[in-house]
Amino acid sequence: MVECSLNGLLNSAHLHWPGWSELLRVLSLRDFNTRVVMLGTTLLGMAGGLIGTFLLLRKQSLVGDVISHATLPGIGIAFLVMEVASPGTGKWLPGLLLGASVSSLLGVACFRAVVRFSRVKDDAALAIVLSVFFGLGIALFTVIQSVPSGNAAGLHQFIFGKAAALLPEDVALIAGVSTVVVSVTALLFKELLVLSFDSGFAAAAGYPTQVLDAVLMLLVVAVTVIGLQSVGLLLVVAMLIIPAAAARFWVQRAPAMAVVAALIGGIGAWGGVVVSALFPRMAAGAIIVLVTATMFGVSMLFGRRNGVVQRWREHFWLRARTEREHLLRAFFELVEARDPNAVRWAGLEPMADETAVSVGELVSKRRWTRRKVMRLIRRAIREGLVQATSGGRFRLTRRGLAEARRVVRNHRLWELYLIRHADLAPALVDRSADAIEHVLSPEIVDELAAELQEQYPYLAVPPSPHATGPAAGDG
């Protein structure tokens, strides 16, 4: 029964999978309407991704949402004014877009005023302005329904978008505004970048921060307004923020991030138009946002910068390196407890069989399970750091001894530094040093070694501050 109902629903919606011929027709841009829609939405996606980068860097992503929702009352007022002035002209697109622009700028001004002249936080101010302007717009649209030509106005397309209805003149407008947006952004890129990262520093350096902020808001308004017809005011914020957020997972430098965000925005719009053309019953604006969101999901998973997979790999390798270094340190300290001269001096003589340690000693040293110790030993043998001897015992190779000395040296240098400069008792520094030693950079190690060199000038590895007896001396 469920299968029959689903088939009936699909048949009633006239959904069908396109064939290869339809796919080839769409990809080759044979249809004039497909070319028009694809050009307009791709330019919009690129401009939105570029400007959205600065909103994301300024942590003002929801400002775009306020601007988009604030356009609604402007559209309603512009329609009523034009209808009163000359009945039948309320659908004149330039007038509607002008009203949307003025209304969105007024929304930004209200947000700034609420934040400046009250104790309301930014997020609350954004929510207040967004809801008030959107509520006002809905109320005006209710009034418009009583106007004789209100039902035919088609103003609802500004709320939900209708990319498939774009005309050549609409694309020309989008292309012109996008060109202006990109040109202004390129001319003021350095200034907008400084403003986005640190507005206080920009003001101290003599940048006109108020003017730059106004220019940035004008650019956001311009992109938002030209995006109303394609994706609608409810979804246009996605074209501003999603590409920039996705680009953050691939690059770190802001100029590269802006370029990647523009590319992601353009590709997402192009892909959305392709899918919408293959499935005509689906709204193009919503599909564009879904395709762009899919690219964000892929970026979040596989991005080179803080992607989930990349972070998992880094965590895996850091954990493996930490376990290996702990194993080598355990080998070193067990041998050192028997004969400090066997491991502490700067030479790299081969380790004698007498320095071999058993699995039980390693288990008691690190409080590991026997299974874990054997797993780490097998890995160390594959890496050429440890080799087996007679009687089921193991010893460090020459390479393993060199690596063990480096690990123990870093650990003890950090311990000695904490004891000397942080006034910590020796019994308290082991855990802190154990946590930090694996991420010390070579520069930090060199600084610690230079500062503590006079205390142990002849040792490759300083003695442990926890040791007593022979292991605690200079050998």
C-alpha positions in Angstrom: 0.0 0.0 0.0 2.8 2.4 0.9 4.6 1.6 -2.4 1.4 2.3 -4.4 0.9 5.6 -2.6 4.5 6.6 -3.3 4.2 5.7 -6.9 0.9 7.6 -7.1 2.5 10.7 -5.5 5.4 10.6 -8.0 3.1 10.2 -10.9 0.9 13.0 -9.8 3.9 15.2 -9.5 5.1 14.2 -13.0 8.6 13.4 -11.7 10.7 11.3 -13.9 14.4 10.6 -14.2 15.9 12.4 -17.2 17.6 10.4 -20.0 21.0 10.9 -21.4 19.6 13.1 -24.2 18.0 15.5 -21.7 21.2 15.6 -19.7 23.3 16.4 -22.8 20.8 19.0 -23.8 21.1 20.8 -20.5 24.9 20.5 -20.2 25.3 21.8 -23.7 23.1 24.8 -23.0 20.9 24.3 -26.0 17.9 26.0 -24.5 17.9 29.8 -24.4 16.1 29.9 -21.1 18.7 27.6 -19.5 21.5 29.8 -20.7 19.8 32.9 -19.3 19.1 31.4 -15.9 22.5 29.8 -15.6 24.4 33.0 -16.4 22.3 35.1 -13.9 22.4 32.7 -11.0 26.2 31.9 -11.5 27.1 35.5 -11.4 24.9 35.9 -8.3 26.6 33.0 -6.6 30.0 34.3 -7.3 29.2 37.8 -6.1 27.5 36.4 -3.0 30.4 34.1 -2.1 32.8 37.0 -2.5 30.9 39.5 -0.2 29.9 36.7 2.2 33.6 36.2 3.0 33.8 39.6 4.7 30.6 38.9 6.6 31.9 35.6 7.8 35.3 37.1 8.9 33.5 39.9 10.8 31.2 37.3 12.5 28.2 39.1 11.2 26.6 36.3 9.1 23.1 37.0 10.3 23.4 40.6 9.1 22.7 39.2 5.6 19.6 37.5 7.0 18.4 40.9 8.5 19.0 42.6 5.1 17.1 40.0 3.2 14.1 40.0 5.4 14.1 43.8 5.6 13.5 44.0 1.9 10.0 42.7 2.2 8.3 45.9 3.5 10.2 47.9 1.0 8.8 45.8 -1.8 5.2 46.1 -0.4 5.5 49.9 0.1 7.0 50.4 -3.4 4.2 48.4 -5.0 1.5 50.5 -3.2 3.2 53.8 -4.0 3.4 52.9 -7.7 -0.1 51.7 -7.8 -1.4 54.9 -6.2 0.7 57.0 -8.5 -0.3 55.1 -11.7 -2.6 52.1 -11.4 -1.2 49.0 -13.1 2.4 50.0 -12.7 3.0 48.4 -9.3 4.9 45.5 -10.9 7.6 47.7 -12.3 10.8 45.8 -11.3 13.2 48.7 -10.9 10.8 50.4 -8.5 10.4 47.3 -6.5 14.1 46.7 -6.3 14.6 50.4 -5.3 12.1 50.0 -2.5 13.8 46.7 -1.4 17.2 48.5 -1.3 15.9 51.4 0.8 14.1 49.1 3.2 17.1 46.9 3.7 19.3 49.9 4.4 16.8 51.1 6.9 16.9 47.6 8.6 20.7 47.8 8.9 20.4 51.3 10.4 17.9 50.1 12.9 20.1 47.2 13.9 23.1 49.6 14.4 21.0 52.0 16.4 19.6 49.3 18.7 23.1 48.0 19.4 24.6 51.4 19.9 22.0 53.1 22.0 20.9 50.2 24.2 22.4 47.3 26.1 20.8 44.7 23.8 23.4 42.3 22.4 24.0 41.8 18.7 22.2 38.5 18.4 19.1 39.8 20.1 19.1 43.0 18.0 19.4 41.0 14.9 16.4 38.8 15.9 14.3 41.9 16.8 15.0 43.8 13.6 14.5 40.7 11.4 11.2 39.7 13.0 9.8 43.3 13.0 10.6 44.0 9.4 9.4 40.6 8.2 6.2 41.0 10.2 5.7 44.5 8.7 6.2 43.0 5.2 3.7 40.3 5.7 1.2 42.8 7.0 1.7 45.0 3.9 1.3 42.0 1.6 -2.1 41.3 3.3 -3.1 44.9 2.5 -1.9 44.4 -1.1 -4.3 41.6 -1.6 -7.2 44.2 -1.4 -5.7 46.1 -4.3 -7.4 45.2 -7.5 -4.1 44.2 -9.2 -2.6 42.9 -6.0 -3.5 39.3 -6.7 -1.8 39.4 -10.1 1.3 41.2 -8.8 3.3 38.0 -8.4 5.2 39.6 -5.4 5.4 36.2 -3.7 8.3 35.3 -6.0 10.4 37.8 -4.0 9.9 35.6 -0.9 10.5 32.2 -2.4 12.4 33.1 -5.6 11.7 32.1 -9.1 15.0 31.6 -10.9 13.3 29.9 -13.9 11.5 33.1 -14.7 14.6 35.2 -15.1 14.5 37.3 -18.3 17.5 38.6 -20.3 17.0 42.1 -18.8 17.1 40.6 -15.3 20.4 38.8 -16.1 21.8 42.1 -17.5 20.9 43.8 -14.2 22.5 40.9 -12.2 25.6 41.1 -14.4 25.9 44.9 -14.0 25.5 44.8 -10.3 27.9 41.8 -9.9 30.5 43.6 -11.9 30.2 46.7 -9.7 30.4 44.6 -6.6 33.4 42.7 -7.7 35.2 45.9 -8.9 34.5 47.8 -5.6 35.6 44.8 -3.6 38.8 44.5 -5.6 39.6 48.2 -5.2 39.0 48.1 -1.4 40.0 44.6 -0.7 42.9 45.4 1.7 40.8 48.0 3.6 37.8 45.7 3.9 40.1 42.9 5.1 41.6 45.0 7.8 38.1 46.1 8.9 36.9 42.5 9.0 39.8 41.3 11.1 40.2 44.1 13.6 38.0 47.3 13.3 39.8 48.8 16.3 43.2 48.5 14.6 41.7 49.8 11.4 40.5 52.9 13.2 43.8 53.4 15.0 45.7 53.1 11.6 43.6 55.9 10.1 41.2 53.9 8.0 37.7 55.5 7.6 36.0 52.6 9.3 32.5 54.1 9.2 32.8 54.7 5.5 34.2 51.2 4.9 31.4 49.6 7.0 28.8 51.6 5.0 30.4 50.4 1.7 30.4 46.8 2.8 26.7 47.0 3.9 25.9 48.6 0.5 27.6 45.7 -1.3 25.7 43.2 0.8 22.4 45.0 0.1 23.2 45.0 -3.7 23.8 41.3 -3.7 20.8 40.6 -1.6 18.5 42.7 -3.8 19.6 41.2 -7.1 19.2 37.7 -5.5 15.5 38.2 -4.6 14.2 37.1 -7.9 16.3 34.0 -8.2 16.5 32.4 -4.7 14.1 34.7 -2.8 14.7 36.7 0.4 14.4 33.5 2.6 17.3 31.8 0.9 19.5 34.6 -0.4 21.4 34.6 2.9 22.6 31.1 2.0 24.3 32.4 -1.1 26.2 34.9 1.1 27.3 32.6 3.9 27.4 29.0 2.7 30.1 29.5 0.0 32.3 31.5 2.4 31.9 28.9 5.2 32.8 26.1 2.7 35.9 27.9 1.5 37.1 28.2 5.1 37.7 24.4 5.1 40.1 24.6 2.0 42.2 27.7 2.5 43.4 29.8 5.3 44.5 33.1 3.7 41.7 35.6 3.2 42.4 36.5 -0.4 42.4 32.8 -1.4 39.3 32.3 0.7 37.5 35.0 -1.2 38.4 33.5 -4.5 37.4 30.0 -3.4 34.1 31.2 -1.9 33.3 32.9 -5.2 34.1 29.7 -7.1 32.0 27.6 -4.8 29.1 30.0 -5.0 29.3 30.0 -8.8 29.6 26.2 -9.1 26.8 25.7 -6.6 24.5 28.0 -8.6 25.5 26.3 -11.9 24.8 22.8 -10.4 21.5 23.9 -9.0 20.3 25.2 -12.4 21.4 22.0 -14.0 19.4 19.9 -11.6 16.4 22.2 -11.8 16.5 22.0 -15.6 16.5 18.2 -15.4 13.6 18.2 -12.9 11.4 21.1 -14.0 8.9 20.6 -11.2 11.6 21.5 -8.6 12.1 25.1 -7.6 15.4 26.3 -8.9 16.2 28.6 -6.0 15.8 25.9 -3.4 17.9 23.4 -5.5 20.7 26.0 -5.9 20.9 26.3 -2.1 20.8 22.5 -1.6 23.6 22.0 -4.1 25.6 24.7 -2.4 24.9 23.2 1.0 26.1 19.8 -0.4 29.3 21.4 -1.4 29.6 22.8 2.1 29.1 19.3 3.5 31.8 17.8 1.3 34.1 20.7 2.3 33.4 20.1 6.0 34.2 16.4 5.6 37.2 16.5 3.2 38.5 20.0 3.4 42.3 20.4 3.8 41.9 23.0 6.6 40.0 21.5 9.7 38.0 19.1 7.6 36.5 16.2 9.7 38.6 13.6 7.8 41.8 15.7 8.0 41.3 16.4 11.7 40.7 12.7 12.3 43.9 11.9 10.4 45.9 14.4 12.3 44.5 13.1 15.6 45.3 9.5 14.6 48.9 10.4 13.6 49.4 12.5 16.8 48.1 9.7 18.9 50.3 7.1 17.1 53.4 9.4 17.5 52.6 10.0 21.2 52.3 6.3 21.9 55.6 5.6 20.0 57.4 8.3 22.0 56.0 7.0 25.3 57.3 3.6 24.4 60.8 4.9 23.5 60.9 6.9 26.7 59.9 3.9 28.7 62.8 1.9 27.1 65.2 4.7 27.8 64.3 5.2 31.4 64.4 1.5 32.2 67.9 1.2 30.8 68.9 4.5 32.4 67.8 3.1 35.8 70.3 0.3 35.4 73.2 2.2 33.9 72.9 5.9 33.1 76.0 5.9 31.0 74.5 3.4 28.6 72.0 5.9 27.1 72.7 9.4 28.4 75.9 10.3 26.8 76.1 11.9 23.3 77.5 8.9 21.5 75.3 6.5 19.5 77.0 3.2 20.2 74.9 0.1 19.4 72.8 -1.1 22.4 74.1 -4.2 24.0 71.9 -7.2 24.7 72.2 -6.4 28.4 70.1 -3.3 27.9 67.1 -5.4 26.6 63.9 -5.0 28.6 61.0 -7.4 29.0 57.3 -6.8 28.2 56.5 -7.0 31.9 58.9 -4.1 32.7 57.3 -1.9 30.0 53.8 -2.8 31.4 54.7 -1.8 34.9 56.6 1.4 33.7 53.7 2.8 31.7 50.8 0.9 33.3 49.7 -0.3 29.9 48.0 -3.6 29.1 50.2 -6.3 27.8 48.3 -6.4 24.6 48.9 -2.7 24.0 52.6 -3.0 24.7 53.0 -5.8 22.2 51.1 -3.8 19.6 53.4 -0.8 20.1 56.5 -3.0 20.0 55.4 -4.6 16.7 54.9 -1.2 15.2 58.3 0.0 16.5 59.9 -3.1 15.0 58.4 -2.3 11.6 59.8 1.2 11.9 63.2 0.0 12.8 63.3 1.5 16.3 63.2 -1.8 18.4 64.5 -5.3 17.8 63.9 -8.5 19.6 66.6 -10.4 21.5 66.7 -13.7 23.1 64.3 -14.7 25.9 61.4 -12.6 24.6 63.1 -9.3 25.4 63.5 -6.2 23.3 66.1 -3.5 22.9 66.5 -0.2 21.1 68.2 -0.1 17.7 70.7 2.7 17.0 68.0 4.7 15.3 65.6 3.9 18.2 68.2 5.1 20.7 68.7 8.4 18.9 64.9 9.0 18.8 64.5 8.0 22.4 67.2 10.5 23.4 65.4 13.2 21.5 62.1 12.4 23.2 63.5 12.2 26.7 65.6 15.3 26.2 62.5 17.4 25.2 60.5 16.0 28.1 63.2 16.8 30.7 64.1 20.2 29.2 60.4 21.1 29.6 60.3 19.7 33.1 63.4 21.6 34.2 62.0 24.8 32.7 58.8 24.4 34.6 60.7 23.7 37.8 62.9 26.7 37.4 60.5 29.3 36.0 57.0 28.2 37.0 58.0 27.4 40.6 56.4 24.0 40.4 57.6 21.1 42.6 59.3 18.3 40.7 56.4 15.9 41.7 53.9 18.2 39.9 55.6 18.7 36.5 55.6 15.3 35.0 52.0 15.3 33.9 52.3 18.8 32.4 55.5 17.9 30.6 53.9 14.6 29.4 51.1 16.5 27.8 53.1 19.2 26.0 56.3 17.5 25.0 54.8 16.0 21.8 53.9 19.4 20.3 57.1 21.3 21.1 58.5 23.0 18.0 62.3 22.8 17.2 62.6 26.5 18.0 61.2 26.1 21.5 63.4 23.1 22.1 66.5 25.1 21.1 65.5 27.9 23.4 65.1 25.6 26.3 68.3 23.8 25.6 70.3 27.0 25.3 68.9 28.3 28.6 69.6 25.1 30.5 72.9 24.2 28.7 75.1 25.6 31.4 73.7 23.3 34.0 74.4 20.1 32.0 77.0 21.0 29.4 78.3 17.5 28.6 75.1 15.5 28.6 73.0 14.8 25.5 70.1 14.2 27.9 69.7 15.9 31.3 68.9 13.7 34.2 65.4 13.3 35.4 64.4 15.6 38.2 62.4 12.8 39.7 65.3 10.3 39.9 67.3 9.5 42.9 70.6 7.6 43.2 72.9 7.0 40.2 70.4 8.1 37.6 70.1 11.5 39.2 73.7 12.5 38.8 75.7 13.6 35.8 76.9 10.1 35.2 
